[in-house]
Amino acid sequence: MAMEGPRKGKVLDIVDGAVLRNVTFVVSESGRQRVIRDRAKNVHAFVDGDLLETFALRSGESPSSGSLARITYDPYTMRQFIRTDCAQDVYEADLVIATPEGVFARLPPCAGTRSRGLRGLSIVSDADDWNG
């Protein structure tokens, strides 16, 4: 979605995957409360960042394991996006990859965990390739 310019607020494209840099994870608390109250979905949480690249995924391709942490959000149980490996709130990340299988962010390892290399996603051979 365009955040500025003549197409502000309009969906620009629909893609399989996207790589973003300088990302902020945004949750509108009033929108979240409306979801809880009405038990109806509304757009109140999103990932905001600089689009680096979009890509098509080949069958079976995903960053299912890697140095990227899986990110999730559920308005009924969470006030903020969280990383699934250690349930810490996430407010920003330097790199995010969004795929049909989920959203993955490059973040420091959780205390007591090991960082693993990316496998299976040919668009990103190594997360360090995206330091740009």
C-alpha positions in Angstrom: 0.0 0.0 0.0 1.3 3.4 -0.9 2.0 5.5 2.2 2.5 8.8 0.4 2.1 10.4 -3.0 -0.8 10.5 -5.4 -1.7 6.8 -4.7 -1.5 7.2 -0.9 -3.7 4.5 0.8 -4.1 2.4 -2.4 -2.9 -1.1 -2.8 -0.1 -1.0 -5.4 0.4 -4.8 -6.0 -0.2 -8.2 -4.7 2.8 -10.5 -4.5 3.9 -13.8 -3.1 6.7 -12.3 -1.0 8.3 -9.1 -0.1 11.6 -8.0 1.5 11.4 -4.8 3.6 14.1 -2.8 5.5 13.8 -0.4 8.4 10.6 -1.9 9.6 8.2 -0.8 12.3 5.5 -3.2 13.6 2.4 -1.0 14.2 -0.7 -1.9 16.2 -3.6 0.5 16.7 -4.9 -0.2 20.2 -8.3 1.4 19.4 -8.6 -0.9 16.4 -7.6 -3.9 18.5 -10.2 -3.1 21.0 -12.8 -2.8 18.2 -11.8 -6.4 17.0 -12.3 -7.7 20.6 -15.6 -5.9 21.1 -17.2 -6.6 17.7 -15.5 -10.0 17.1 -14.9 -8.8 13.5 -11.6 -8.3 11.7 -10.4 -4.9 10.7 -7.1 -3.5 9.5 -5.5 -2.2 12.7 -2.0 -3.9 12.6 0.6 -3.8 9.9 4.3 -3.8 9.0 5.6 -0.5 7.8 9.0 -0.3 6.1 11.0 0.4 2.9 10.2 -2.1 0.2 13.5 -3.6 -1.2 12.1 -6.3 -3.4 9.1 -8.5 -4.2 9.4 -12.0 -5.4 7.5 -15.1 -6.5 8.0 -18.3 -4.5 8.7 -21.7 -6.0 6.7 -24.6 -4.6 7.9 -25.6 -1.2 10.1 -22.6 -0.7 10.1 -20.7 2.6 12.4 -19.4 5.3 11.2 -22.2 7.6 14.4 -22.2 9.5 17.0 -19.5 9.7 18.5 -16.5 11.4 15.1 -14.9 10.9 12.6 -15.1 13.8 9.0 -15.9 12.9 6.7 -13.0 13.9 3.0 -13.4 14.8 0.1 -11.3 16.0 -3.3 -12.2 17.5 -5.5 -9.3 18.7 -7.3 -11.5 21.2 -4.2 -12.5 23.1 -1.5 -10.0 22.2 -1.2 -6.2 22.4 1.8 -6.2 20.0 3.5 -8.4 17.4 5.7 -11.0 19.0 8.5 -13.4 18.0 7.4 -17.0 18.3 10.7 -18.3 19.5 10.7 -16.5 22.8 7.4 -14.6 22.9 9.1 -11.2 23.1 7.3 -8.1 21.8 8.6 -6.8 18.5 8.4 -3.1 17.6 11.1 -2.8 14.9 13.5 -4.8 12.8 16.2 -3.9 10.2 15.0 -6.6 7.8 11.6 -8.4 7.3 10.6 -11.1 4.8 6.9 -11.6 4.3 5.7 -14.8 2.6 2.5 -16.8 2.5 4.0 -19.0 5.2 4.5 -16.0 7.6 6.5 -13.0 8.5 10.1 -13.4 9.4 12.4 -10.7 10.9 16.1 -10.4 11.4 16.5 -9.8 15.1 19.1 -10.5 17.8 18.8 -14.1 19.2 16.6 -14.6 22.2 18.6 -15.2 25.4 19.6 -18.9 25.6 18.9 -19.7 21.9 21.2 -20.3 18.9 20.9 -18.5 15.5 20.5 -20.8 12.5 21.3 -20.2 8.9 18.6 -19.7 6.2 17.7 -22.7 4.2 15.2 -23.3 1.3 14.7 -19.7 0.3 16.6 -19.0 -2.9 15.8 -15.3 -3.0 17.9 -14.9 0.1 21.0 -17.0 0.2 22.1 -15.4 3.5 20.4 -12.7 5.6 23.6 -10.7 5.5 23.1 -10.2 1.8 20.5 -7.7 2.7 22.7 -5.3 4.8 22.7 -3.2 1.6 
